[in-house]
């Protein structure tokens, strides 16, 4: 039984590591809700994928935690000085651009239509 548990944990770690090489990097874009230009960055830290963002117009930073990728859709939880809540990023097949959205803490995000937009395109220096 321990063998299967170890195998499952090892597979999850390999999957996260494989993902890190695909969408990891910085994306320049826009976060709706005050016209905020932004830089969103995804990195691997301690075997986990994490995100951060900087909103240039208000000079504010935030974090993105609990990241999970399925079929080029990355979901997680954003947090900054203005609040927190769910976030959803839908990447193109090249994983160099995303269209996404964010919502307040108790909202559910099944898709991004009609939600607060969050978009990004991989920075040229990242390609």
Beta strands, then each sheet from edge to edge (+ up, - down):
strand 1: 25-31
strand 2: 36-45
strand 3: 48-55
strand 4: 60-70
strand 5: 73-80
strand 6: 83-91
strand 7: 97-102
strand 8: 116-122
sheet 1: 1+ 2- 3+ 4- 5+ 6- 7+ 8- 1+
end
